[in-house]
Amino acid sequence: SDLFHVLSQDAFALMKQSAYFINTSRGAIVNDGDLCDALAHGEIAGAGIDVQVKEPPEEDSPLYELAQTHSLLLTPHIGWQRIESRQRLIDSVAENIRSFLAGNPINLCN
């Protein structure tokens, strides 16, 4: 895929040291080794990762160690499952249906 390891050493080097990197899209877009290096060397302030290439990561993944010693938060691909997120999704679907039935469709893809 063209999106494999798009975010690697070069991308992290462009970020401010105060930056927090958040990935909720796809694990494969991030080079985990480069992310770990950026965190370990203070190139970025922290990271929140909800997706990994392999879920769960291998037991010896450096992500686990970094989560213990640096500002790295790992969630097991469930970041969207909070009740507030699910309620917002349901509300959005209901609003889309009401708008469509009223003849005023929203969120169109033309």
N, C-alpha and C positions, 0 to 999 in steps of 0.2 A: 504494500500500500504506500502511496505517496505521503501518508501522514505518519509513517513510522519514525519515531525519535525526532520529530520536528523540534521539540524543546529539549535541547541538549546544552552542552557547555557554552557554546556561542550565545544562545538565547539567555542563559542565566547570567552571563558576563555583562549583558546589556542592561540588566535590571539594577535598580537602586539597591543598596545594601539594606534598606528599610522595607523592601518589597516582601510580600507574602504571596507565594505561588499557590493557586488553588486549581486542582484538576478534578472535575466531575464529568468529563466527557468520555475519553477512552484512555486506557492505560498505555497503549502502545505509542501514543504521541510523545511520551516522556522517556528519556533515557534515565532510568532509575539511578544508575551509577553516577551520572553527571549531576543529578539532583542531590544525591548524597554528598558528593564532593562540594557542591555549592553551599550546602548547609554546614558541613563540617568546617569549611574554611571561612564562614561568615560572609560569603558573597551575597546571600539573601538572608532575610531575617527569619523566615519560616515557610512552612508549606502545609497545606491541607489536601490530602489525597483520598478520594472516595473510590477510585478505580485503579486497578493494577492490571498488568498483562495477564498474570496468572492469579486467579482469586480462589482461595486466599494465596498470598505469596508463599514461597518456600519457607520452611522454618528457619533457614539460615540467611534469609534475606536481610541485607544491610538496612532496609527500611525499618525493621523492628528495632534494631540497635539505635538508629538515629531518633526514633520516636521516644526512646528512653532518655537520650542525652541532649537533644536539640529541640527546637520548636517545630516539630513535625507531628501532625495529627493524622492518624490513619482511621478510616471508617470502612467497614466491609461492604461497600457498594450498596449502602442503605441510606445515604444522606437524604434522599428524597422521601423516605418513608415516615418522617415525622407527621403527626396528625395534621399540623397546620399546612404542610405541603400537599398532602392528599386532599384536604378540604378545599384548598385553593384550586387544585386541578379539577375537582368535581364542580366547584362553582363556575369555573371557566367553561367547562363543557356545557353546563346548563345554560349559561349566558349565550354561548354560541348557538345553541338550539333555539332558545327564545328569539334571538335576533334573526335567525334564518326564517323561522316561522312567521315573524312579523314583517318579512320582506326587506330587512336591513342586515344582510349577512355581514359579519365581521371576521377579521383574521383570514382574509382571502389570499389565496396564492394564485396569481394570474400568470 
